[in-house]
Amino acid sequence: MPTLYLNGHLSEARLDGKCIEVSRADTAKDTVVTMRVPFHDLERVVVIGQASFTTPLLQKLAGEGIPLHLISGHGRWLGAFYPNANGHALRRLRQYDLARDGHFSLDIAVRAVAAKIRNSRRVLQRLAASRDGSADAKHLDACNSLQALARQAEAVETFESLRGYEGYAAAIYFDRLARYFPEDAPFNGRNRRPPKDAANALLSWSYTIVLSEIDAAVRSAGLDPCLGFLHEISYGRPSLSLDLLEPLRAPLCDMLVLRLLNHKLLRAAEHFETSAEDGGIYLNAEGRRAFFPEYERTMQRRFAESKGAPHTDFRLAIREQVNALLRTMENREEMRLFVMP
């Protein structure tokens, strides 16, 4: 169990020797279900909503080097408790210097956007092939446009031009992606804060969960997650983590969302709810319980990035992106981000 998820106010976790004792109230049966999770099986703990955990448990997690992430019930990233990873002061000084280097920052940003666009194109190709739509004229036009935009992005000289190509590519991609959502959870364009439908709610939720894993990897490497190269610096924004999320949005998050909705593992009528606070649509507690087993299967699924390459998974891909950034920062090696096979 690489990740322990504490889902909602009915869940509670406490320290029990070398294990975490997790209790969850089953209101339908008026019982409490309890399980014990050994620390040696864990890589992270994710607390969603108002689930409870004790101070002794938090101290033990820190001692074991296990981060704890906090996410609101609506899928908003709140923050995390991390083991001490502040030893890499020189690494962060290097990061701060390079963030002020316009040429270096643009180079990293270009690679992130180009990888994002290429992965978006590859996702559309896979989806079309699975439905015998590879010869469709609109599909071919979209894929050709994305290929051209990736090349144009790689040749830009300003951030303004890069963001323009990124935005144009996103519009093309989401316009084609919409046709692959089911009728009971249609996608009519990207919206958020708040999400207005189940499709957007699940997309935003998936992005947040993956962002939490990237943020942990960035902090574990001793880097400052708030100092990125593509995303501008803004108070509280994990800009670097968002930079590294970009190539993974389409192949990891979007594909997972489509699988969950098309296979009816999550259903708009049963697993989403309307918030009285902002009128947005959000994944409910039952939906979150159904989401995480499928998410874990996705994160642990083995694949090869290219023919003959060693097999990896998405968690290893996240770590490799962070390691690639470190090599680029320290040795000026060419930055390599995840590109879908």
Sequence and secondary structure as in RCSB ss.txt:
>XXXX:A:sequence
MPTLYLNGHLSEARLDGKCIEVSRADTAKDTVVTMRVPFHDLERVVVIGQASFTTPLLQKLAGEGIPLHLISGHG
RWLGAFYPNANGHALRRLRQYDLARDGHFSLDIAVRAVAAKIRNSRRVLQRLAASRDGSADAKHLDACNSLQALA
RQAEAVETFESLRGYEGYAAAIYFDRLARYFPEDAPFNGRNRRPPKDAANALLSWSYTIVLSEIDAAVRSAGLDP
CLGFLHEISYGRPSLSLDLLEPLRAPLCDMLVLRLLNHKLLRAAEHFETSAEDGGIYLNAEGRRAFFPEYERTMQ
RRFAESKGAPHTDFRLAIREQVNALLRTMENREEMRLFVMP
>XXXX:A:secstr
  EEEEESTTEEEEEETTEEEEEEEETTTTEEEEEEEEGGG SEEEEETT EE HHHHHHHHHHT  EEEE TT 
 EEEEE    TT HHHHHHHHHHHT HHHHHHHHHHHHHHHHHHHHHHHHHHHHHTT TT HHHHHHHHHHHHHH
HHHHT SSHHHHHHHHHHHHHHHHHHHGGGS TTS   S   SS  SHHHHHHHHHHHHHHHHHHHHHHHTT  T
T  SSS   TT  HHHHHHHGGGIIIIIIHHHHHHHHTTSS HHHHEEE TTT  EEE HHHHHHHHHHHHHHHH
  EESSTT  EE HHHHHHHHHHHHHHHHHH          
